[in-house]
Amino acid sequence: MAQPIWITPAGSLGSYPYGYLISLSVLAQPVSPAASISYILLSGTLPDILSLNTNTGYITGTPTLVLQDTTTVFTIRATDNLGNIRDRTFSMLISGSALPQFTTPGGILLSTIDSVWTQLQIEYTDPDSSIPAIVELQEGTIPPGLEINYEGLIQGYPNPPLSEERLPIVTTLATSTLASDDYVYCLTVSGVSPGRPVYFTGDTISTISPGQVYYVKEVDTTLNAFSISVSQNGSTFALSDDVGIMSVTLPDTSIGSPTIRSYNFVLRLVSRLGNTTQSYSITVINQNLSVSQGGPGNPPNTRPPTLLNTRPLVINPPDTDIYYGYYLLPPVPPNQNAEIGTAQSDNYFAFKLIGYDFDSNDLSYICSGLPTGITYDSTTGWITGTPILSLPGINNYRFTAQAVKTGRENIGSAVFNFGFDLALDIVGDITWITSTNLGTVFNGTPSTLKVLAESDVDLQYRVDSGTLPPNLILLENGEITGIVANQPTDVFLEGETSTDFTFTIQAYSLSEFLIASSMAFNFINSFTL
C-alpha cells in the first residue's frame, strides 16, 4: 500500500508574535484506495497553548509570552484510513517580546507656578500585562509638593521654590563669550557661585539681553568664567563667540527669596522583561517672583486656596488624617460632581469641606444649592443637617462649595461641585448573583443563559456595551434567548473552535432612575461540525 503524500514542505512553518491568534494547517494527501487522513503529534512539542486538530491538521491557538525568540521542533504523523503512515518534521518560531518603553518623550514635562494642582501621567508601553511594570524614581528629585506613584502618576501642589542662601552683592566685568563652552569670560569670578541670579548691563555681548535675570550655572575659577541658564538649575544658555564689555551684577540674595527652579530627575521603568530609563525635568516658578526676574509678580499672601476633598495634598491620604473619611477619590475636575454617597431621609447628615491655604491664611467657606434641612458653617466648613423626603424613593442633590481667604473673598478656590443621594425606605444597592463567566454555548442549540441581580426595587436588564453573538438577544428579565448561530463571527470557522464574547449588562430600576449597576460578562461559543 502507498504511504500518504505530504503537501506541506518540511521545515519552518513561519515566525509568529506571541499574543496573537495563530491558525495554520499542515496537509497530507491520501493515495488511492485510501480516502482520508488523520494527524497526531508524534514527537516534540508545539508552542505553549497551541494544539493540533487531528482531523483537519489545523494548528491553532494564541501563543503565550516568551522572553526571547523561541523555536520549537516537532514531528507530525499522517495516517490514512487504511493504516498507512508517513512522518514529517516541522518547526515554528514565536518571537520574543519587546522591552517596555516610556512613550512620554524625555525633556521638559512642565513649567508651572507653585501651589497649583498638578497631575501628569507618564505614559509607557508594557508588553507583559500579566505582571504590570512599575515606575521608580532612579535619581534626582521631583519638585517638593509633588509625588510619583508606581503607575507613573505625578500629582500634587508644587511648593514655592526659594533661594535659601544669603549672599552679598557681587560685581565684575564680562569681556567675551565662547560658543565652544558657553562661558562668559570675566576679569574675576570671585564671589560668583552656581544658582545665584545674575544680570548684565552695558553693550550687548553675544545673545545676552541687558537687564534680563539669568542664573549662574557653572563656574570655572581657573578661566575666570561661568555659564548661565534662564532658570535656576535649568539648561545651559547657548552663547556665541563675541567680545565686548558688560557689567555683571549678582544681587544680594536673602534666605527664602522667591526664585525659579528646575528639577531634573530620571525615571526607571521596571519589568520582568527588562528595565529602561528616561530623563525629565519640571520647572517651578515662585508666584511672588517679580516680573523682571521671570515670575508673575503676585503680591505675598495672594495664592488662591483650594478644597482638598477631591484634590488632596498626597496621592493616597493616610487613614491617620482626621478628615480621612471626607476625601472623594479618585480626583475629578471641580466642574464635575464629586459624589458623596447616599444619605437616609430623617437621619443626621455631616460632611466636612477640607480647605487649605498655601499662605497659611484663615479661610472661610461659601456653599450654594444645599437642600432644605442642611446648612453650612462658613468658618469651619462643616455641612450638617437632617434632610427629609416626604415620599419613598431616592433623590439626588447637587451643591457647590468654595474656600476663600477670610476678609478677602475675591481670592478664592475654584468652585467645586458635589452631589449626594437622599433615600427614604429604599436602599437601592444592587448585588449581582450571576458569575461573570456565563459558561459555554454550542452552535445550533437554544440559549439557556440568564443574568440575575438582586435589589430592594424591581430590576430590568439591558446591554450597556459590547455585543451579544448573532441570533441572541437580552430580554428585560435577564434571559439571553435565541438559537446560537452556526457561524458566530464574520470569518468562517473550522470545526472544533471556540470564540469568546465579552459584553456589559446593566441592571436598572425603571421607577428609581438613580439605581443602576453594570457588570461585564463573558461566555464561550463552541463551534462544532
C-alpha positions in Angstrom: 0.0 0.0 0.0 1.3 3.5 -0.8 2.1 5.9 2.0 0.3 9.3 2.3 2.0 12.2 0.4 2.9 15.3 2.4 1.8 18.5 0.7 3.2 20.9 3.3 7.0 21.1 3.0 9.2 20.0 5.9 10.9 22.7 8.0 9.8 26.0 9.2 6.1 26.9 9.3 6.9 30.5 9.9 7.6 33.1 12.6 4.7 34.4 14.8 4.4 37.0 17.5 3.2 36.0 21.0 -0.3 37.1 22.0 -1.9 36.8 18.6 -4.2 34.0 17.3 -2.4 31.5 15.0 -4.4 29.4 12.6 -2.4 27.3 10.1 -2.6 23.8 8.7 -0.3 21.0 7.7 -1.6 18.9 4.9 -1.0 15.4 3.7 -2.8 13.7 0.8 -4.1 10.1 0.8 -3.1 7.7 -2.0 -6.0 5.7 -3.5 -7.6 3.5 -2.4 -7.2 5.4 0.9 -9.7 8.2 1.2 -8.9 10.2 4.3 -6.0 11.4 6.6 -5.7 11.9 10.3 -2.8 13.5 12.2 -1.1 13.1 15.5 1.8 14.8 17.2 4.5 12.1 17.2 7.3 13.8 19.0 8.5 17.2 20.2 6.1 19.9 21.4 4.0 22.7 19.9 4.4 26.2 21.2 2.6 26.7 24.5 -1.3 26.8 24.2 -1.2 25.7 20.5 -3.0 22.5 19.6 -3.3 20.2 16.6 -6.7 19.2 15.2 -6.2 15.5 14.5 -9.0 15.5 11.8 -8.1 18.6 9.8 -4.4 19.2 10.5 -5.0 22.7 11.7 -2.7 24.2 14.4 -4.5 26.9 16.3 -4.1 28.9 19.5 -2.6 32.1 20.9 1.0 31.6 22.0 1.9 32.9 25.4 4.6 35.4 26.3 8.2 34.4 25.7 11.1 36.5 26.8 13.2 35.8 23.7 12.7 34.2 20.3 11.8 30.6 20.8 11.9 27.8 18.2 10.0 24.6 18.7 10.6 21.5 16.6 8.0 18.7 16.4 7.1 15.7 14.2 3.6 15.0 12.9 2.4 11.7 11.7 -0.1 11.5 8.9 -2.1 8.2 8.9 -4.6 7.3 6.2 -7.8 5.3 6.8 -6.0 2.1 5.7 -3.3 2.5 8.4 -0.5 3.7 6.1 1.7 6.3 7.8 4.3 9.0 6.9 6.0 11.4 9.3 7.3 14.9 8.7 9.2 17.3 11.0 8.3 21.0 11.3 9.4 24.0 13.3 7.8 27.2 14.5 9.3 30.4 15.9 7.5 32.5 18.4 9.1 35.9 18.6 10.2 37.3 21.9 8.6 40.3 23.5 9.8 43.9 23.2 11.1 45.7 26.2 8.7 48.2 28.0 9.3 51.7 26.8 8.5 55.2 28.0 6.2 56.9 25.4 6.2 60.3 27.2 9.2 62.0 25.5 12.1 62.9 27.7 12.9 66.5 28.5 10.8 69.3 30.0 7.5 67.9 31.3 6.1 71.2 32.7 6.8 74.7 33.6 4.3 75.9 36.3 3.8 78.4 39.1 3.8 77.0 42.6 0.8 75.9 44.7 -1.4 74.9 41.7 -3.0 71.5 41.2 -0.7 69.4 39.0 -1.5 66.0 37.6 0.8 64.4 35.0 0.7 60.8 33.7 3.9 59.4 32.5 2.9 57.1 29.6 4.7 53.9 28.7 4.1 50.6 26.9 4.1 47.3 28.8 4.1 44.2 26.6 3.7 41.9 29.6 0.3 42.8 31.1 0.3 39.7 33.4 2.8 41.4 35.8 2.5 45.1 35.4 5.6 47.2 35.1 6.3 49.8 37.8 7.8 53.3 37.5 10.5 54.3 40.0 12.5 57.5 40.7 16.0 56.4 39.9 17.9 59.6 40.6 17.3 63.3 41.0 14.3 64.9 42.7 10.9 65.9 41.6 9.6 69.2 42.9 8.7 69.2 46.6 4.9 69.0 47.0 4.6 66.6 44.1 4.9 62.8 44.3 5.0 60.0 41.8 3.4 56.6 42.3 4.3 53.2 40.8 1.9 53.8 37.9 3.8 56.9 36.8 1.3 59.4 38.1 2.8 62.7 39.2 0.4 64.6 41.3 0.2 67.3 44.0 0.9 71.0 44.5 4.5 72.1 43.9 6.0 74.1 46.8 7.2 77.6 46.2 10.9 77.4 45.3 13.0 79.7 47.5 16.6 80.7 47.3 17.9 79.6 50.7 21.3 81.4 50.8 22.1 85.0 51.9 25.0 86.3 49.9 26.3 89.9 49.3 26.2 91.7 46.0 28.9 90.8 43.6 30.1 92.9 40.6 32.6 92.2 37.9 33.1 92.9 34.2 32.5 90.4 31.3 34.9 90.7 28.3 33.9 87.9 26.0 31.9 84.7 25.4 32.8 81.5 23.6 30.4 79.1 21.8 32.6 76.1 22.4 32.0 76.1 26.2 29.1 78.6 26.5 31.2 80.5 29.1 31.1 84.2 29.9 34.7 85.3 30.5 35.3 87.9 33.2 38.0 89.9 34.9 37.3 87.9 38.0 34.7 85.4 39.2 35.3 85.9 42.9 32.0 85.5 44.8 30.2 84.0 41.8 28.5 80.7 42.7 26.1 78.4 41.0 22.4 79.1 41.4 22.7 82.8 42.0 20.7 85.2 39.9 22.8 87.4 37.6 22.1 90.3 35.2 24.2 92.2 32.7 24.3 95.9 31.7 26.1 97.8 29.1 26.9 96.9 25.5 25.4 93.5 24.4 27.8 90.6 24.2 26.6 87.5 22.2 22.9 86.8 22.9 22.9 88.1 26.4 20.0 90.5 27.0 20.9 93.5 29.2 18.7 93.7 32.3 17.3 90.2 32.0 17.8 88.0 35.0 19.8 84.8 34.4 21.2 82.2 36.8 24.8 81.1 37.3 25.1 77.5 36.0 28.8 76.5 36.3 31.9 78.4 37.5 35.5 77.9 36.3 37.7 79.8 38.7 40.8 78.9 36.6 39.4 80.5 33.5 37.6 83.3 35.4 34.4 82.2 33.5 30.9 81.0 34.2 27.9 79.6 32.3 24.3 80.8 32.7 20.7 79.5 32.5 17.4 81.2 32.3 16.1 79.3 35.4 17.7 78.1 38.5 19.3 74.7 37.7 18.0 75.0 34.1 19.7 74.1 30.9 22.9 76.0 29.9 22.2 79.1 27.9 23.8 78.9 24.5 26.3 81.7 23.6 28.3 82.6 20.5 31.8 83.9 20.1 31.9 87.6 20.9 33.8 90.3 22.7 32.9 93.5 24.4 32.4 95.0 27.9 29.3 94.3 30.1 28.9 95.0 33.7 28.0 91.8 35.6 25.9 92.1 38.8 24.9 89.3 41.2 22.4 91.0 43.5 22.4 90.2 47.2 20.3 87.1 47.9 18.2 86.7 51.0 17.2 83.5 52.6 13.8 82.5 51.4 13.8 84.7 48.3 11.4 83.7 45.6 13.1 82.1 42.6 12.6 79.8 39.6 13.9 76.3 39.9 14.2 73.4 37.5 14.1 69.9 39.0 15.9 67.2 36.9 15.2 63.5 37.5 15.5 60.1 35.9 12.6 57.6 36.0 13.1 53.9 35.6 10.5 51.5 34.1 10.9 48.1 35.8 9.5 45.0 34.3 10.4 41.3 34.3 11.2 41.8 30.6 13.9 44.3 31.4 14.3 47.9 32.5 14.6 51.2 30.8 15.1 54.8 31.9 14.1 58.3 30.7 15.2 61.8 31.9 12.7 64.5 32.7 12.6 68.0 34.2 9.9 70.2 35.8 10.3 73.9 36.3 8.5 75.7 39.2 8.2 79.4 39.3 7.5 81.1 42.7 4.3 83.1 42.4 5.9 86.0 44.3 8.9 86.3 42.0 9.0 89.7 40.3 8.2 90.1 36.6 11.7 91.4 36.0 13.1 88.1 37.4 10.8 86.0 35.2 7.9 85.4 37.7 4.3 86.5 37.7 4.9 89.2 40.3 2.0 88.3 42.5 2.0 90.1 45.9 2.5 88.0 49.1 -0.5 86.2 50.5 -2.4 86.1 47.3 -2.1 82.4 46.4 -5.6 81.0 45.8 -6.7 78.4 48.4 -8.2 75.1 47.4 -10.5 72.3 48.7 -8.7 69.1 49.3 -11.7 66.8 49.2 -11.2 65.8 45.6 -7.6 67.2 45.2 -5.6 66.1 48.2 -2.0 67.1 49.0 -0.9 63.5 48.5 -2.0 60.8 46.1 -3.1 58.5 48.9 -4.2 60.3 52.1 -3.2 58.3 55.2 -6.0 56.9 57.3 -4.5 58.9 60.3 -5.7 62.1 58.7 -8.6 63.3 60.9 -10.6 64.1 57.8 -9.8 60.9 56.0 -13.4 59.9 55.5 -14.2 63.1 53.7 -11.8 62.6 50.7 -13.7 61.7 47.5 -11.3 59.9 45.2 -10.1 59.4 42.5 -9.9 63.2 41.8 -12.4 64.8 39.5 -12.3 68.3 38.0 -14.1 70.9 40.0 -16.8 71.3 37.4 -17.8 67.6 37.7 -19.8 66.3 40.5 -17.9 64.6 43.3 -20.4 62.1 44.7 -20.5 61.9 48.5 -22.7 58.8 48.6 -26.3 58.0 49.9 -27.8 59.5 53.0 -31.0 58.3 54.6 -34.0 60.6 55.0 -34.6 61.9 58.5 -31.0 60.9 59.5 -28.3 63.3 60.6 -26.0 64.3 57.7 -22.5 65.7 58.1 -19.8 66.5 55.5 -16.5 68.4 56.0 -15.1 70.8 53.4 -11.3 70.4 53.7 -10.0 73.9 52.9 -6.2 74.6 52.5 -4.4 77.9 52.2 -0.9 77.9 50.7 -0.1 81.2 52.5 -1.4 79.9 55.9 -4.2 82.5 55.9 -7.5 81.9 57.6 -10.2 80.6 55.3 -14.0 81.0 55.0 -16.4 78.9 53.1 -19.2 79.6 50.6 -21.9 77.0 49.6 -24.8 77.1 47.3 -27.6 74.8 46.4 -27.9 72.8 49.6 -31.3 71.1 50.1 -33.8 72.1 52.8 -32.7 70.9 56.2 -29.0 71.2 55.6 -26.8 74.2 56.4 -23.1 75.0 56.4 -20.8 76.8 58.7 -18.8 79.4 56.8 -16.0 79.3 59.4 -15.4 75.6 59.9 -16.6 74.2 56.6 -18.9 71.7 58.2 -22.1 70.9 56.3 -24.7 69.4 58.6 -28.5 68.8 59.0 -31.3 66.4 58.9 -32.8 66.3 55.4 -36.3 64.8 55.0 -38.1 63.2 52.0 -41.9 63.2 52.1 -42.3 60.1 49.8 -40.3 56.8 49.4 -37.7 57.0 46.8 -34.2 58.3 46.1 -33.5 62.0 45.2 -30.1 63.4 44.0 -29.0 66.8 45.3 -26.1 68.9 43.9 -24.4 71.8 45.5 -21.3 73.9 45.0 -18.6 75.0 47.5 -15.7 77.3 47.6 -12.9 78.2 50.0 -11.9 81.9 50.2 -9.4 83.9 52.2 -11.2 85.4 55.2 -11.8 89.1 54.6 -10.7 88.8 51.0 -13.4 86.8 49.3 -12.1 87.9 45.9 -9.2 85.4 46.4 -10.7 82.0 46.4 -10.5 78.5 45.2 -12.2 77.1 42.1 -15.9 76.4 42.6 -16.2 72.7 43.4 -19.3 70.7 42.6 -20.6 68.0 44.9 -23.6 65.6 44.9 -25.3 63.1 47.1 -28.4 60.8 47.1 -31.1 61.0 49.7 -33.2 57.9 50.2 -36.4 57.0 52.0 -37.4 53.4 52.5 -35.1 52.3 49.7 -31.5 51.2 50.0 -31.0 50.9 46.2 -28.0 48.6 46.4 -27.7 46.0 43.6 -26.0 42.7 44.1 -25.1 40.6 41.2 -25.9 36.9 41.6 -24.7 35.7 38.3 -21.0 35.0 37.9 -19.1 37.0 35.3 -18.3 33.7 33.4 -21.6 32.5 31.9 -20.1 29.3 30.6 -20.2 27.7 27.2 -22.9 27.5 24.5 -22.8 25.4 21.4 -23.7 26.4 17.8 -27.2 25.4 16.6 -28.6 25.0 20.1 -31.1 27.1 22.1 -29.5 29.5 24.6 -30.4 28.9 28.2 -28.2 31.7 29.6 -29.5 34.2 32.1 -28.2 37.1 34.3 -29.6 37.9 37.7 -29.1 40.7 40.2 -30.9 41.5 43.5 -32.1 44.8 44.9 -35.0 46.1 47.1 -36.6 47.5 43.9 -37.7 45.7 40.7 -34.9 45.4 38.1 -34.7 45.2 34.4 -31.7 44.5 32.2 -30.1 45.9 29.1 -26.8 45.6 27.2 -24.6 48.5 28.3 -21.6 47.9 26.0 -20.3 45.2 23.6 -22.5 42.9 21.6 -24.1 39.5 22.0 -23.4 36.8 19.4 -25.6 36.7 16.3 -29.2 35.5 16.9 -29.1 36.1 20.6 -31.0 38.9 22.4 -31.2 40.0 26.0 -34.8 40.2 27.5 -35.8 42.7 30.2 -36.0 39.8 32.7 -32.3 38.9 32.1 -32.8 35.9 29.9 -30.4 35.6 26.9 -32.6 33.9 24.3 -32.3 32.6 20.8 -30.7 29.9 18.7 -26.9 30.0 18.8 -25.6 30.8 15.3 -23.8 28.1 13.4 -21.1 30.7 12.5 -20.7 33.2 15.3 -18.3 35.6 13.5 -17.9 37.2 10.1 -14.9 34.9 9.5 -15.6 31.3 8.5 -14.5 28.9 11.3 -13.3 25.4 11.0 -14.8 22.8 13.3 -13.8 22.3 16.9 -13.1 26.0 17.5 -14.3 28.4 20.3 -15.0 32.1 20.3 -15.0 34.3 23.4 -17.7 37.0 23.7 -17.4 39.8 26.3 -20.1 42.4 26.9 -21.5 44.5 29.8 -25.1 44.3 31.1 -26.8 46.9 33.2 -29.3 46.1 35.9 -31.5 49.2 36.5 -34.8 50.4 38.0 -37.5 52.0 35.9 -39.0 53.7 38.9 -35.8 55.0 40.5 -33.5 56.2 37.7 -30.6 56.6 40.1 -30.4 52.9 40.8 -28.3 51.1 38.3 -25.3 48.8 38.2 -23.3 47.4 35.3 -21.2 44.2 35.1 -19.1 42.7 32.4 -19.8 39.1 31.4 -18.2 36.6 29.0 -19.0 33.2 27.6 -17.6 30.8 25.1 -19.3 30.0 21.8 -18.1 26.5 21.0 -18.3 25.6 17.3 -18.5 22.0 16.2 -19.2 20.4 12.8 
